[in-house]
């Protein structure tokens, strides 16, 4: 049973406790009800069903490059299915600021751009009541709904009284419930061997119960080294009436020095049997990590086999190898290739009904979320009239969650230290599609429009894509036509089991003005089967889309639900996307080179003179005709040249 205490008498709330306003366009039953559940309810469901879960803790990085790497790690570790992550609060690092290394911004990015339920730590250390309230208000504005309320470690050797703030976590819990009522799910810390400053283990348990009685929803414990330590603590908590979920904090030993540092901070003693093993191998990080993995696996198995433990919380130290290996050996790492929707969802509560997006941002979901963050409503069931929503401008290409995960030197190796012609660019695109090293001997694992390797779905088109890119049709987005594949299909499936998914063939690419002239002649014989939209950087706009209506290009049919159409080709949105798509030539590629250099001028020429085109084949049950169109275009060009 999850704790949901009422406010104490005499406490007035300065915040509206209701959830974010739902879209008036909401008409379609949501695909996954749990996507919108509160964290405490997700835990309750899993406990009732007997399902096991895990969660992950991270700390804010010190540098901007560290922030980029950490967000990439969120994306990778998010594929394993954590129930949530949490981000620690570092008082010395300006944690509530808008800096890219702050706790607040890292947690904001995890929720909004990585789609992860996230708990933000907040501590009482060196903060007034007013400062804490402002941090909590900001967290709410950013879409964060979960707080870990902590006293925090003293800045010196001993705790200094906070005259205008709080000195105990229970006071912070009460403040959250007083000011924000039930908006936040609140987590507190537990100490399996008792808090080092407590007079006794029993007294510390009483303090923990006070925190729960004040409104905490669940507990995450400090690290420990023996399963029986936690199980005794859990039993003792239940004996005094603490009934909320209690998650054991698991610390995989990954190195001698990190262990010593954490033990010092936690003021814990390392058991002799562990010291006897690690002391002789303390200079061998690989050996210690392997021992730490084995130790953690055995301890976790004992906890799970007890029947009293349903979830495990891992202190990752911002590393992934050891934690993933432990979870795989426990059978808890679940890389399900199926997707809730064909695009990456956000965990922001105000986007909970969102289930339709334009296809153009399918490889840049973080950019789409950034550009639509100010919307009050999000499409649900149908895209509707897109002439009114305004997409925010994307000028901040430097933002850490929008930057490439690769450093400049790596990008130059992939895309060319020196370009000699447009064909050099064609070769880069072709290498990206083929997976083979380019002329400079390096594999191309990303492009400015896609920071990841090819999606499995795109591999279905690999042969045709490789052929057209080699000729200067530079593809940045595509999907095959699909006619009723099961929703469980590992490549194109999405949504719940028991459904069927459909797609129209789609192709989006840059190509030269000469090719466009031939393409326009060819397209006439494919109308109305094929819709097209052709635009250059200056906004010259050619389309046959009737009345600029959106065109559903992905949809699904599921038992007991209306048809879901999560992806559309929308001509109005395309004009917003084209600005971003063209700008990426300059922002992420041309700027790798010196001004006025031949390489930069080649990219600038493509930016200035090429067109961006999207094609949709509406007859999805038939064989994809888009490749025929491209072939006809090149055949017409060849004929014209010979004439």
Residue pairs with C-beta under 8 A, 6 or more apart in sequence:
1 44
1 243
1 244
2 40
2 41
2 43
2 44
2 217
2 218
2 244
2 245
3 212
3 213
3 215
3 216
3 217
3 243
3 244
4 182
4 217
5 177
5 213
5 214
5 215
7 13
7 177
7 178
7 181
8 174
8 178
11 177
11 178
12 178
13 178
13 179
13 180
13 181
14 133
14 179
15 137
15 140
15 179
15 180
15 181
15 183
17 180
17 181
17 182
17 183
19 349
20 349
20 350
20 352
21 350
21 376
21 377
22 352
22 353
23 353
23 354
23 377
23 378
23 379
23 380
24 377
25 353
25 377
25 379
25 380
25 381
25 382
25 384
26 353
26 380
26 381
27 380
27 381
27 382
27 562
28 355
28 380
28 381
28 561
28 562
28 564
29 560
29 561
29 562
30 36
30 352
30 353
30 355
31 340
31 341
31 355
31 495
31 496
31 558
31 561
31 564
32 340
32 496
34 42
34 45
35 340
35 345
35 352
36 349
36 352
37 45
38 145
38 185
39 83
39 84
39 117
39 119
39 145
39 146
39 185
39 217
39 218
40 185
40 217
40 218
40 245
42 83
42 117
43 53
43 83
43 218
43 245
43 310
43 311
44 245
45 51
46 52
46 53
46 83
46 310
46 311
47 245
47 310
50 310
51 310
52 304
52 310
52 311
52 312
52 332
53 82
53 83
53 310
53 311
53 312
53 332
54 82
54 83
54 311
54 312
54 313
54 314
54 327
54 332
55 82
55 83
55 84
55 85
55 86
55 220
55 247
55 311
55 312
55 313
55 314
56 77
56 82
56 85
56 86
56 313
56 314
56 316
56 323
57 85
57 86
57 87
57 88
57 249
57 313
57 314
57 315
57 316
58 70
58 73
58 74
58 85
58 86
58 87
58 88
58 106
58 316
58 318
59 87
59 88
59 90
59 317
59 318
60 67
60 70
60 87
60 88
60 90
60 93
60 95
60 101
60 102
60 103
60 106
61 67
61 69
61 70
61 101
61 106
61 318
62 93
62 101
63 101
64 100
64 101
64 400
65 407
66 101
67 100
67 101
67 105
67 106
67 400
67 401
68 400
68 401
68 403
68 405
69 405
70 106
70 318
71 106
71 109
71 110
71 113
71 114
71 400
71 401
72 405
73 318
73 320
74 85
74 109
74 110
74 114
74 116
75 114
76 320
77 85
77 316
77 320
77 323
77 324
78 114
78 115
78 116
79 335
80 324
80 327
80 332
80 333
80 334
80 335
81 333
81 334
81 335
81 336
82 116
83 117
83 311
84 116
84 117
84 118
84 119
84 146
85 110
85 116
85 117
85 118
85 119
86 118
86 119
86 120
86 121
86 146
86 148
86 187
86 220
86 313
87 103
87 106
87 107
87 110
87 118
87 119
87 120
87 121
88 103
88 121
89 95
89 103
89 120
89 121
89 122
89 123
89 150
89 152
90 103
91 123
91 125
91 126
91 127
91 152
91 155
92 155
93 99
93 101
93 102
93 103
94 102
95 102
95 103
95 104
96 102
96 103
96 104
96 131
96 134
96 135
96 138
97 104
97 105
98 104
98 105
99 105
100 399
100 400
103 120
103 121
104 120
104 135
104 138
104 139
104 142
107 118
107 119
107 120
107 139
107 142
107 144
108 142
108 143
108 144
109 400
109 401
110 116
110 118
110 347
111 117
111 118
111 142
111 143
111 144
111 346
111 347
111 348
112 142
112 143
112 346
112 347
112 348
112 369
112 373
113 346
113 365
113 366
113 369
113 370
113 401
114 344
114 347
115 344
115 345
115 346
115 347
116 347
117 146
117 347
118 144
118 146
118 347
119 146
119 147
119 148
119 185
119 187
120 139
120 144
120 146
120 147
120 148
121 147
121 148
121 150
122 132
122 135
122 136
122 139
122 147
122 148
122 149
122 150
122 172
123 150
123 151
123 152
123 153
124 132
124 150
124 151
124 152
124 162
124 165
124 166
124 167
124 168
124 169
124 171
124 172
125 151
125 152
125 153
125 154
125 155
125 162
126 155
126 162
126 165
127 135
127 162
127 165
128 162
128 164
128 165
129 164
129 165
129 166
129 175
130 164
131 165
132 165
132 166
132 172
132 175
133 175
133 179
136 147
136 176
136 179
136 180
136 184
139 147
139 184
140 180
140 183
140 184
143 346
143 347
143 348
143 349
143 350
143 351
145 183
145 184
145 185
145 349
146 184
146 185
146 186
146 187
147 176
147 184
147 185
147 186
147 187
148 186
148 187
148 188
148 189
148 220
149 169
149 172
149 173
149 176
149 186
149 187
149 188
149 211
149 216
150 169
150 172
150 188
150 189
151 159
151 166
151 167
151 168
151 169
151 172
153 265
154 160
159 167
159 197
161 167
166 172
166 175
168 207
169 188
169 189
169 211
170 207
170 210
170 211
170 214
173 186
173 188
173 211
173 214
173 215
173 216
174 214
174 215
176 184
176 186
176 215
177 186
177 214
177 215
185 217
185 218
186 215
186 216
186 217
187 216
187 217
187 218
187 219
187 220
188 208
188 211
188 212
188 216
188 219
188 220
189 219
189 220
189 221
189 222
190 208
190 219
190 220
190 221
190 222
190 233
190 237
190 246
191 198
191 204
191 208
191 221
191 222
192 221
192 222
192 224
192 229
192 230
192 232
192 233
192 248
193 201
193 222
193 224
193 229
193 233
193 268
194 200
194 201
194 203
194 204
194 205
195 204
195 207
196 266
196 267
198 204
198 207
205 236
205 237
205 240
205 242
206 240
208 219
208 237
208 242
209 237
209 240
209 241
209 242
212 219
212 242
212 244
216 244
217 244
217 245
218 244
218 245
218 246
218 247
219 237
219 242
219 244
219 245
219 246
219 247
220 247
220 249
220 313
221 230
221 233
221 246
221 247
221 248
221 249
221 313
222 249
222 266
222 268
223 249
223 250
223 251
223 262
223 266
223 268
223 315
224 230
224 248
224 249
224 268
225 268
225 270
225 271
225 274
225 299
226 271
226 299
227 299
227 302
227 303
227 306
228 302
230 248
230 303
230 309
231 303
231 306
231 308
231 309
233 246
234 246
234 308
234 309
235 308
237 246
245 310
245 311
247 311
247 312
247 313
248 303
248 309
248 312
248 313
249 313
249 315
250 296
250 299
250 300
250 312
250 313
250 314
250 315
250 326
251 262
251 296
251 314
251 315
252 292
252 293
252 295
252 296
252 314
252 315
252 322
252 323
252 326
253 259
253 274
253 278
253 288
253 289
253 291
253 292
253 295
253 296
254 285
254 288
254 289
254 292
254 317
254 319
254 322
255 285
255 288
255 289
256 278
256 282
256 283
256 285
256 288
258 317
259 270
259 278
259 288
262 315
263 269
263 270
274 295
277 291
278 288
278 291
281 287
281 288
281 291
282 288
289 321
289 322
292 322
293 322
293 325
293 326
293 329
296 322
296 326
297 326
297 329
297 330
300 312
300 326
300 330
301 330
303 309
303 312
304 312
304 330
312 330
312 332
314 323
314 326
314 327
316 323
324 333
327 333
337 456
337 490
337 491
337 493
338 487
338 488
338 490
338 493
338 494
338 495
339 493
339 494
339 495
340 494
340 495
341 355
341 494
341 495
341 566
342 362
342 494
342 554
342 566
342 567
343 357
343 361
343 362
343 365
343 566
343 567
344 365
344 366
345 351
345 354
346 354
346 369
350 378
351 369
351 378
353 378
353 380
354 378
354 379
354 380
355 379
355 380
355 381
355 564
355 566
356 379
356 380
356 381
356 382
356 383
356 565
356 566
356 567
356 568
357 368
357 379
357 566
357 567
357 568
358 368
358 383
358 386
358 550
358 567
358 568
358 569
358 570
358 573
358 574
358 577
359 477
359 479
359 506
359 508
359 553
359 554
359 567
359 568
359 569
360 477
360 508
360 569
360 573
360 574
360 577
360 581
360 614
361 367
361 368
361 577
362 477
362 567
363 449
363 450
363 451
363 452
363 455
363 476
363 477
364 449
364 450
364 580
366 401
366 402
367 394
367 402
367 580
370 392
370 394
370 396
370 399
370 401
370 402
371 391
371 392
371 393
371 394
371 576
371 580
372 378
372 389
372 391
372 392
373 392
374 392
375 389
381 562
381 564
381 565
382 565
383 550
383 552
383 565
383 568
383 570
384 550
386 550
386 570
386 572
386 573
387 548
387 572
391 573
391 576
393 579
394 402
394 579
394 580
394 583
396 402
397 403
397 583
397 584
397 587
397 588
404 411
404 446
404 448
404 451
404 588
405 446
405 451
406 414
406 446
406 451
408 592
411 588
411 592
412 592
413 440
413 442
414 428
414 438
414 442
414 443
414 444
414 445
414 446
415 428
415 444
415 589
415 592
416 424
416 428
416 438
416 440
416 599
417 440
418 598
418 599
419 425
419 593
419 598
419 599
419 602
419 603
420 598
420 602
421 602
422 472
422 512
422 602
422 605
422 606
424 439
424 602
425 474
425 602
425 603
425 606
426 469
426 470
426 471
426 472
426 474
427 438
427 439
427 470
428 438
428 444
428 447
429 447
429 469
429 474
429 475
430 438
430 466
430 469
430 470
431 437
431 438
431 443
431 444
432 444
432 445
432 446
432 447
432 454
433 454
433 462
433 465
433 466
433 469
433 475
434 462
434 466
435 443
435 453
435 454
436 443
437 443
438 444
445 452
445 453
446 452
446 453
447 476
448 584
448 585
448 587
448 588
448 589
449 476
449 477
449 581
449 584
450 476
454 462
456 490
456 491
457 479
457 480
457 491
457 492
458 465
458 478
458 479
459 491
460 480
460 491
460 492
461 478
461 480
464 627
465 475
465 478
468 475
468 509
468 627
468 630
469 475
471 634
472 511
472 512
472 515
473 509
473 511
473 515
473 630
474 509
474 510
474 511
474 610
475 507
475 508
475 509
476 508
476 509
476 510
476 581
477 506
477 507
477 508
477 614
478 506
478 507
478 508
479 503
479 505
479 506
479 553
479 554
480 492
480 503
480 505
480 624
481 503
481 504
481 505
481 617
481 620
481 621
481 622
481 623
481 624
482 492
482 501
482 502
482 503
482 620
483 502
483 620
483 621
484 500
484 501
484 502
485 492
485 493
485 500
485 501
485 502
486 493
486 499
486 500
486 501
487 493
487 494
487 495
487 496
487 497
487 498
487 499
487 500
487 501
487 556
487 558
488 497
489 501
492 501
492 503
493 501
494 501
494 556
494 566
495 501
495 556
495 558
495 564
496 558
498 558
498 559
499 556
499 557
499 558
499 559
500 556
500 557
501 554
501 555
501 556
502 554
502 555
502 556
502 557
502 620
503 553
503 554
503 620
504 551
504 552
504 553
504 554
504 616
504 617
504 618
504 620
505 616
505 617
505 620
505 624
505 625
505 626
506 553
506 569
506 614
506 615
506 616
506 617
507 614
507 615
507 626
508 612
508 613
508 614
508 615
509 612
509 613
510 606
510 610
510 611
510 612
510 613
511 519
511 610
511 611
511 613
512 609
512 610
512 611
513 536
513 609
513 610
513 611
514 637
515 633
515 637
516 534
516 611
516 613
518 633
518 634
518 636
518 637
518 640
519 534
519 613
519 629
519 633
520 534
520 542
521 636
522 629
522 632
522 633
522 636
523 530
523 532
523 544
523 629
526 625
526 629
527 544
528 544
528 618
529 617
529 618
529 619
529 625
530 615
530 616
530 617
530 618
530 625
530 626
530 629
531 543
531 544
531 545
531 551
531 569
531 615
531 616
531 618
532 542
532 543
532 544
532 545
532 613
532 614
532 615
532 616
533 541
533 542
533 543
533 545
533 569
533 571
533 574
533 613
533 614
534 541
534 542
534 543
534 611
534 612
534 613
535 541
535 542
535 574
535 575
535 578
535 611
535 612
535 613
536 609
536 610
536 611
536 612
537 578
537 582
537 607
537 608
539 575
541 575
543 571
545 551
545 571
548 571
548 572
549 571
550 568
550 569
550 570
550 571
551 568
551 569
551 570
551 616
551 618
552 565
552 567
552 568
553 567
553 568
553 569
553 616
554 565
554 566
554 567
555 563
555 564
555 565
555 566
556 563
556 564
556 565
556 566
557 563
557 564
558 564
569 614
569 616
574 614
578 612
581 612
582 607
582 612
585 603
585 604
585 606
585 607
586 603
586 604
586 607
589 603
590 600
590 603
590 604
590 607
591 600
592 599
593 599
593 600
593 603
594 600
615 626
615 629
617 624
617 625
617 626
619 625
